[in-house]
Amino acid sequence: MTSYHTLQLDNLNIFYREAGDPQRPTMLLFHGFPSASHMFRDLMPLLSQHFHLIAPDFPGFGQSSLPSHTEFAYTFDHLSTVMTDFIQRLSLTKFHLYVFDYGAPIGFRIATAHPNWIAGIISQNGNIYQAGLGAKWAARQDFWDHPTPAKRDSYRTAFAPDTIKGQYLTGTPANSVSPDGYTLDIAYTYRPHYA
């Protein structure tokens, strides 16, 4: 059975899902963009016979706190610090790390800083080196290095419903993907008061 929790870290509420016997090896699951821990809702019951599973929502994602970008640095370094605090608050000292997409740079920073915590790493679509990002990320790097309101507006399409649906449907057989995942991601990214 999966249970649902919220852990307060300073002024942040971090939501997480937990399943499996805590006496079994622990696996920490880090979600991708623009998703949240809900992406593991079907995987966790399958793995719970073998692992104790914990899947948090990063700040700004899913059910976790959504601080304004003017008050919270949404950088991989900062998110890694928050997730390190989360790990320490749960007293996790040894775990397998499952990283997907956006979760990889967060998880790999933690693994580099605390290699003694890591029993193993499973990476799904998680780049481990800059060359793996490809040419499309050069424009994003320019935005990160020199952010402007105009560049910020140009990236709003990353949150457009059709873009999110495309991440689920591109390259898949017709009628093989449930709409639940992308519908929930679309709902989570609709934050009109954080424009």
Secondary structure, 3 states (H helix, E strand, C coil): CCEEEEEEECCEEEEEEEECCCCCCEEEEECCCCCCHHHHCCHHHHHCCCCEEEEECCCCCCCCCCCCCCCCCCCHHHHHHHHHHHHHHCCCCCEEEEEECCHHHHHHHHHHHCHHHEEEEEEECCCCCHHHHCCHHHHHHHHHHCCCHHHHHHHHHHHCHHHHHHHHHCCCCCCCCCCHHHHHHHHHHCCHHHC
